[in-house]
Amino acid sequence: MTTLPPPAVKYFPEDSIEKKCYSFAESLKDYLPVPNDRNRLAFNIYRYVKGEGDVPEVMVRNTKVKIEGITASELAKKIE
């Protein structure tokens, strides 16, 4: 049995909406200590920007992210 190398990762272009959303979520790492929480929030921010997702107040509540050092309503205001 052999182990194959993992597939190559294709990154988003710097000017893409996806990259901007995920970079913004990553900038909130002081308030969101769990990396998967930041990824989940970034995906929901992307959906919000595309017009498919919930408003930030609902998004923060529904993603069930672990928030430290800031309230959920303050985090929602930062997202807006």
Wavefront OBJ file of the C-alpha trace (Angstrom):
o trace
v 0.000 0.000 0.000
v 1.314 3.437 -0.870
v 0.514 6.842 0.464
v -0.271 9.438 -2.136
v 0.564 13.109 -1.682
v -2.349 15.409 -0.870
v -3.935 17.298 -3.746
v -2.615 20.741 -4.546
v -4.414 23.700 -3.019
v -5.742 26.337 -5.377
v -5.890 29.691 -3.598
v -8.336 32.481 -4.396
v -7.001 35.523 -6.296
v -6.204 38.464 -4.013
v -8.979 40.636 -5.456
v -11.746 38.021 -5.239
v -14.760 38.360 -2.959
v -13.935 35.034 -1.318
v -10.410 36.117 -0.394
v -11.671 39.409 1.041
v -14.314 37.648 3.165
v -11.909 35.032 4.504
v -9.204 37.655 5.161
v -11.702 39.789 7.057
v -12.764 36.819 9.184
v -9.105 36.001 9.840
v -8.568 39.578 11.043
v -11.085 38.853 13.817
v -8.875 36.162 15.384
v -8.573 38.177 18.607
v -12.321 37.753 19.088
v -12.741 34.316 17.454
v -10.005 32.010 18.812
v -11.148 28.841 16.997
v -9.967 28.618 13.335
v -13.004 26.592 12.228
v -15.283 29.270 13.700
v -13.520 31.886 11.573
v -13.927 29.719 8.467
v -17.611 29.153 9.193
v -18.161 32.871 9.755
v -16.222 33.734 6.573
v -18.437 31.435 4.515
v -21.530 33.114 5.949
v -20.066 36.577 5.301
v -19.455 35.496 1.698
v -23.079 34.380 1.364
v -24.227 37.704 2.885
v -22.122 39.699 0.413
v -23.546 37.663 -2.475
v -27.085 38.433 -1.250
v -27.873 34.860 -0.211
v -27.135 34.900 3.516
v -28.582 36.279 6.711
v -27.996 39.751 8.106
v -24.960 39.973 10.442
v -26.996 39.885 13.684
v -28.647 36.610 12.670
v -25.440 35.275 11.128
v -23.415 35.671 14.337
v -26.120 33.953 16.364
v -26.693 31.080 13.923
v -23.030 30.239 13.285
v -22.605 29.563 17.034
v -19.031 30.830 17.066
v -17.063 31.160 20.303
v -16.659 34.899 20.900
v -14.128 36.343 23.371
v -13.586 39.957 24.407
v -16.524 41.395 22.478
v -20.288 40.985 22.480
v -22.196 39.333 19.653
v -23.884 42.623 18.729
v -20.509 44.423 18.534
v -19.182 41.646 16.304
v -22.228 41.987 14.052
v -21.566 45.745 13.753
v -17.958 45.055 12.719
v -19.225 42.720 9.991
v -21.617 45.342 8.600
l 1 2 3 4 5 6 7 8 9 10 11 12 13 14 15 16 17 18 19 20 21 22 23 24 25 26 27 28 29 30 31 32 33 34 35 36 37 38 39 40 41 42 43 44 45 46 47 48 49 50 51 52 53 54 55 56 57 58 59 60 61 62 63 64 65 66 67 68 69 70 71 72 73 74 75 76 77 78 79 80
